């Protein structure tokens, strides 16, 4: 056994170790995990769609069986709280089962058949196309979701569904939770006949770097910081054989309150918005970090209600010393913006140990909407800007950078003559602009809370993600781990079953045959 | 008017200028073209799917109207010959019309509706997802297809279909053809109500570099050399705001002849293979560059027939001095491989002027299948390797790198008991291995000639392409220029028509509603 660098699991509420030291994965071990993953690929493919669906169900069962232990350990390492972690584990097992449903559905294969025929360029051969697994995938677990975006999270679930073995770089902020979850996934894999190497975990920053560079790795899913994501993205693009990199980095998500909504629902918006930006100590990539609120009495009432809500919020422990220091730095920079004025702060922490953050509401002038104010500050801080007119609001929106999500609160009625209500025209202009910048528009709601469903999209132009075409949440997340293969004039018996003329008995599959989609 | 660096259109058959000097596009002009493209985006989107379909049809008509002039000019600049260029122009207008069909079909939007409902994590909001245009796109024209992969080619057609304005970096080897084609596309755009800036052309290597770095550009399509593609790929990944880069670079495509096929069809394969690797002077990214042929009498007959075919082939002018020099270098390196033995050469050129290449057939020993022999050599050269057994053949195949395509010639019969015939078992093993390496498997055929159809895929793992998930040919090429947007609880009247509950009258569109696909 080698003695390399060590990782210590820590308790954010006390700043003290939360367990024994763990060893970082050595370069040789990283290489071994990648080799084993490459060898596991054939077995995962051989399980077929239905076999992999059963594997994902078994993984969800195995994780569910260790719920109590997993939630307690994750709470110790992340301080996110039992209730939140219970919900997150439910989301995680639901997500594994959702990808089982995606596999059973099978449309994700994009099975396409063009029978031979004439064309303006002469006879066209018989062509069959479908998506096949990309190969072993590296997944970087996120600190802020120890289940849903970590070892058993969406990247892992979607990659396994696609038929790709996964090597996860577990996050330093919850190493023991990472190992426990990996054990549960391995149990599920073993029970369903997948090889034991369908999922592995490595630990340590250097191990993560080596993982991206390993020749066996065919793609990378990353959720984390802008700086770390940029480094790994460039590494993936410049390695001898470049591979796709899906970095979910982070950006400033704006919430816009139109005048009618501010007048009609000040208390409701204040409660919802303060709950959203302080949820999980503001440690969400979808956290609303900026609110644009009208000047004048309606806006004043909303801001007063918001300040009162924020003042009543408790301090919360953050995920790690690094995250807590990042929040202190970022919120400090916001306080130093020339026009910056704190409107409210939450209740101070009860303890002087550990890594606590206190919710903060700041206001800056419209002219300050640039530089620091447009950067994401990870943690429970919300910046308010008051706008004087619809025209000024649209100008401010034009200054926003791309983001994962934007929320619009507006009073709009849909009637027989189309759209009515005080904010109708302004809201339409806002949607037009925001659609060009973000991956998700939230109407009269809050961007935190990302449903797992067919129609969800979680992504956006840089810096929200490094690849705006893909999603790390929802059914289409599987698309990132698949590549097309076309078969030209290949005999039926040598084709994958999904692109033969006759599908296996009982198989229903959406396919495009000779240009027309049909459910076989 | 500025006086910058100049580009001279050249005649490859004579090495003499083929027209007046053209100015390279200055940095200021590149920036202006990108700005205009950004401004043209709203107009292209406003045309809607059906409007853009009409635009693509009008562009095809405009190009068709200038067929004679375009073919003559392209032949002067590329020496590809009238017949080939006539066919390529037909393919190009067909491709524009094919993307009109993709737009009318509309399934490419991936329109998805999840109505609000319960979930294990609590109530789920109403979610609507569809794909929207990425923004202005940079396209790099290829030297070897002055129409089909250049200004009016697949990248341009798919990006315009998606609703993205295009700035093409025209290739130095056919600048006048590039400008003529851009004029035709602009005519088509004007006639269909798209703005005049839907398509623009810039010229010069430095202009291309600036194009990739321009903040307005949201994605890049590139067909060209490995070296150039790598540079631009890294530029796209490391610019302040990284963007997707789709580089179609090039690789060594193998053609494998199984023993039964060699015995049954030596003359036919010799004729087909020699035609394929010398087509267009071997200047195809899908050119078969390596043939694996059995040792022994059956293979001997095939090789003898192949040598005779090659000896009868004429020399051909190549696209440019650079391409011709690259071929001389590459084929020179192949000749210097220790076990290398020339089997046949084509007829020498009639002229001592210009940039001519003579078809070349070489044999190397199985041990030489590494390094130089595994690299693509662009031009009319084919390397033969003789294998002694099926086992050795599979070992050789394991040494091949990824590629766009691989071809398998095999004698296989499909009977009631499954697969029979001399090569059945070997062919199954080959397909299993090749599917992991290439984007297209060609059965008893030749990889040159890529049909434009729903089921086509043209891509492969690096170095075939920089992004193995996407295709530059076929309907799915449009996917590269689209990004998803999800609408959460947004009122119907503010949604794009394709994700409202009720579609416009007469609209048929494949959508997924509450988890089930249906044709509305």
Interface residues (C-beta under 8 A of the other chain):
Chain A: X87 X90 X91 X94 X101 X105 X107 X110 X112 X113 X114 X119 X120 X121 X124 X125 X127 X128 X129 X132 X134 X135 X218 X233 X234 X237 X238 X241 X242 X243 X244 X412 X414 X418 X419 X427 X428 X431 X435 X436 X438 X439 X440 X441 X442 X443 X444 X445 X451 X452 X453 X454 X455 X456 X457 X458 X459 X461 X462 X463 X466 X467 X468 X469 X471 X474 X476 X479 X480 X482 X483 X484 X485 X486 X487 X488 X489 X490 X491 X492 X493 X494 X510 X512 X515 X517 X519
Chain B: X87 X90 X91 X94 X101 X105 X107 X110 X112 X113 X114 X119 X120 X121 X124 X125 X127 X128 X129 X132 X134 X135 X218 X233 X234 X237 X238 X241 X242 X243 X244 X412 X414 X418 X419 X427 X428 X431 X435 X436 X438 X439 X440 X441 X442 X443 X444 X445 X451 X452 X453 X454 X455 X456 X457 X458 X459 X461 X462 X463 X466 X467 X468 X469 X471 X474 X476 X479 X480 X482 X483 X484 X485 X486 X487 X488 X489 X490 X491 X492 X493 X494 X510 X512 X515 X517 X519
